[in-house]
Amino acid sequence: MVAISMSAGAVARIRFAVSCLWEVVASVRVLRDPGDHAVHLPWVRRVRQPLVQAGVIEEDDALLWQLVPAPPGYLADFLTPPPTGLIPDLAAELAALRATPADTVRAHLDLYPGDRTPALAALYADPPAGLRRLSAEIEAYWRIALAAHWPRLRLLLDADVTARARLLAEDGAAVLLNDLHRQVRWEGDTLLVAQRHCLAPDVADGPGLVLVPSVFVWPSVLSVSTGDAPQLAYPARGLGTLWERPRGVPDALAAVLGRGRARLLTELTGPVSTTELARRSGMSPGGVSQHLTALRAAGLVATHRRGRTLLSARTDLAEALLSATA
């Protein structure tokens, strides 16, 4: 159990961030032990072979693969520098990774058990060169495994931040922290995290805790206590349907709304953009927009803006309608 004492000022500076590097690191852990991450098996089946063919995983000289062990092995904190905000930028995060001081890299590598592999030994001997190599591997990994899925993943992460920010506004930090995960709880002025391999200092006058919603960290949590800001990566809401194939549309619902509108309503399992709905349904973005306008007018869909994106979600009335026709 990790116990992190937080001052009132640190609690007031809790913030959310979305990170590409967190998804890279957490998804490599999934590939290491897919049986422990069953919800992501459809993704594993799609990407494993292309990654193997590219030499990014399951190779003795693959640096990223050597740095990310199967759970619950130690994970070097320098792999996930604190993300700056809600707009993820892989290039900026990789620049921060490459700027990690050599002493920090070596100190974290000293925490890995056993003898160093040749890849890790080379990183230890020359951290700047090793970090450049690691950055290139991560770019290749991202291109093969995550880039095509990122719009969908990003929407899920953004929706989680929206929901939890509302919880923070309505009920306060204690309720927010206790709602993150079964391994996390807030007691008095202490954040308790049921996790190994974390030496967590108190958070008194620093920048505050960074909460990072993650798709691939499920079903656990990951934390970082060293560096400029402590971080806690937790599973984002809505993962259960992330990799599902399109479902059939209930005939009764299609008879009332029309098949196109009924299809869109069944696809609105969480806040979704018009572009994503078009991808899921095979309709044009213009056609999706017209159907959403009609569904909003009927009180079945609510839409809100997230940055430059409009996200639509089912209303309680729509949920009741779907339940009645299921």
N, C-alpha and C positions, 0 to 999 in steps of 0.2 A: 504494500500500500504506500503510495506517495502522498505526502501531506504538504500543501503549499499554503503558507499563511499570506493573506492579502490585506493590505491596509484599505481603509475606506477610499483613499485616493486611487489606489490601484483598481478597486472594483468600479469606480466611476469611469476609469479609462478602458474598460473592456470594449473591444471592438471585433467586428467580423472581417474576414478577408477570404478571398477565393484564390486558390493557388494551383498552377499547372504542375509545379514540381511535386506537391503533395500527391497529386493524382498519379504521377509517374511512379514515385516511390511505393505508394500503397498498391498500385496495380502490379508492380513487380512481385510484391509479397503474395498477391493473389495467384500469380503464375507459379510461384514457388510451392504453394500449398492450396490448389484449387478446391480440394475437398472440404476445406474449412471455410470456403467462400462460395457456397453453392449457388447463391443468387446470380453470381457472375459467370457461371459455367458457359452460357451461350457466347459471351464475349471471349472467354478463354479458347473455345473451339474455333473461333474465327481468326484469332490473331497469333496463336502459338506457332503454327508452322511457318508463316511469313517471317516472324521474328527469329526463329531458329535458322531459317535459310539466310537471313541477313547477318547472322553471327552475333546478334545483340543479346541473346539469352542462351543458357545451357552450354556456354563455352568457357573454358578455363581462363581465357585471356579477356573475357568480357568484363570490363571494370564495373559497370553498373550492376551486373548480375552478381559479382562477388561482394559488392558493398551492401546489397539488400538480401539478408538471409531470410529463411522461412521463419514465421512467428514461432516462439516469442524471442528470437535472437536479437541481439543488440543492433540498433540502426544508428549510424553516425548522424549527429545533429546537424553537421554542416551541409548535409544533403538538402535540407529544407530551410533556407534562410527566411526570415520573417517576410511574408508577402506584404505589399504596400497597401492594398485596398481591395475593393470589390471588382475591379476590372483586371482580370488576370492577364499577364504579359510574360510569355515563356522567355522571350529574349532578355527582358529585364531581370527575370529570376536567374537565368543562366549567367548573366553578367555578375550578379551578386554572388553566385556560387563560385565563379572563377576568381573572385576577389577575396575568397577566404584566406586568412593568414596561414602561412605554412605551419606555424606552431600549433594552430587550432586543428588543422588536418591531422597532424601527427599525434596530437593528444587524443583525438577521437579514435584513430586507428589503433592506438595502444589498448583500447578497451575491447577490441575484438579478441575472442578466445583462439587459442591454437596458433600454429605457424601461419605466417602470411603466404598467400598465393603469390605467384610472380606478378600478377597484375597489381595486387595491393602493395607488394614490396616496391614496385616501380613508383607508385603514387607516393609512398612514404619517402622514398629517396629524392624525388623531385616533385613536390606538390603543385607548383604552377603548371608544369607540363602535364602532369596527371589530370589536373582539373580541366585543362583544355581538351584532353582526350575524353574525359567523362562527359563534358558538355556536348561534344560531337556525338557520342553514343546516345545521350538523352534526346538530342534532336532527331536522330534516326529512329529511336524507339517511338517518339511522339508521332512522327510521320506515319509509321506503320500501324501502331496500335491504338492511337487515341485521336488523331486529327479528324478523321471522318466522323467520329462519334461526339466530338467536343461540343458542337451546338446543342445537342440533346442533353449532354451532361451539364453544360453550363446553365441551361434553363432549370434543371432540377436543383442545382446549387443555389441559383438566384432565388428560386421559390422558397427554399429552406431559410435563407437569410431573411426574406420578407416575413415569413411566418414567425420566426424567432425574434426578429426586431419588434414585431407587434406584441409578442409575449413579454419582452423586456419592458416595453412602454406601458403595458397594462398591469403587469404583476411584479415587476422589479427583477433585479439581478439574481436574487436567491432562487426564485422560481425558475428563471431561465437556466441557471446552472444545474439545478436538480432535474431538469427536463432533458438534458443533453443525452444521457446514456446511463444504463444501469451500473456502469463502472465508475460513474462520477457522481459525487454528492457534495453539497455545500453545508458545512456545519459551523455555526458561529462565524469566525473570520478565517476559516480554513477550507480550502478546496482539496478534497480527498479523491485520488485517482487510483483505482485498483489496477496497477501496472508495474511490471518489472523494468529494470534497466533505465532508471531515471533518477538522477540526483537533483532534486528540485529545491532551489533556494526560495526563501521568502520573497514575495513581490511587494516591496514597500513603496518606493518613490520612482520606480521606472515607468516605462510607457504603458504598462497594464497588460492583461492577458489577451492574446489574439486567438479568437475562436475560428477554426477553419472547417467548414462543412466539406465532407469528402464523400465521393461515390464509392471508392474502392477500399476505404479503411474498414468498412463493415466486415464482420460483426463486432469489432472491438473499437478501441480508441488508441491514438498515438499522441505522445506529448514530447515537447522539446523544452528544456528549461535553461539551456545555455544560450549565449549570444545576446543580442540587443533586446529581445522580448520573449517571454515564455509563450508557447503555443500549445493549443489542444485541438487536434483533428478528431472530429466525431462523425458518425454516419449521418448523411443527409436524409431527410424524410422522403418517402415515395420510391425507395429502391426496389420494392417488391415487383413493380410492373415495368422496370426500366428496360429489360431486354425482351419483354413479351412481344410476340407477333400480334398483328391486328386481330381483334376478336370479331365474332359475328355480331350483326346488328339484330336485336330482338324484333321479330316481325310485327308485334303489336305496336312497338314504338315507331317503327318505320311507317306503319299505316296511319299513325296520327301526325307525325312530323314530316314525313317524306324520308326516303332512305339516306339521302345525303346529309340532312340535318341530324338524323338519328345517329349516323356514323360519327359525325363530329362530336356529338354529345357523349357517346361511349368512349371516345378517345381522350376526353378531357378528364384524365385521372388526376391531374394536378394543374397548376398554372402553366399554360402552354402558349407559345407564340403562333401567329398565323402561318409563318413559314414552316414550323415544325408540324402543325396540323396538315398542311398541304403535303408534306413529305409522307406523313403517316397514312393519309387517306387517298393519295394519288390525285387529288383535285388541284386545280390551279389556285394560286394565292388569291386571285380575284374572286373565284367562286367560294372559297372558304370565307372570305371577308363578307360576302353577301349573306351567306348562311348565318354567320355569327351575328350580323346586324338583326336578322329576324329572330334569332334565339334570345338576344338581349332584350328585344322589344317584348318578347313573351315572358320575360323574367326568369329565363332558364340559364342564362350566362351572365357573368359579371366580368368586366375588363378593367385592368389597371395598368399604369405605365411603370416600367422598370428601366430607367435610363432611356434609351432610344427605342426600346421594345415594348409592344403592347402584349400583355399576358392575359389570357382568358381562362376562366374556371367555371365549373358548374355551381349553381346556387343550390340552396337547400330544397327548393321546389324541384329542380332537376334531379337531385338525388332521390327524392321521394318518387318521382315519375319512373326513374330507372328501376328502383326497387320493386315497384308495382308491376313492371313489365318483364322482370327477370324470370 
